[in-house]
Amino acid sequence: MPTMDAVKIGGRLKELRERNLLTQAELGVAAGVSRDQVSRIERDEVDPRFSTIRKLARALNVDPSELTRK
């Protein structure tokens, strides 16, 4: 049975966050995620759940696929 690869979105998340002129804390509040979690995701230290990716995408006004594309 095939397994899913880890989803690394750190660089793309940071790019979109900065494009929207948001701090990690502001994005965290908008997405309902802690600032520390945003920071760990941006550094690719954790693999975010798909529910977290959806929350972040909604806060950034983008489709979740925008965060997961390479």
C-alpha positions, 0 to 999 in steps of 0.5 A: 500500500502506498504511503503519503510523503510528508508535506513541507510547506515552510518556504511557500507559507513564509512567502505568502505570509510576507506577501500579505504583510503578516507577522507569524503571530498575526497569521496564527491568530487569523488561522487559529494556530499558535505563533510557535506552530507557524514558526515550526511549519515555516522552518519545516520542523513539523509536518502540518495536518491537512486541517492546519494547511486549510486553516492557514490557506483560508487565513491567507485567502488562497487555495490549500494547493497554493501551499502544497505546490512545489 
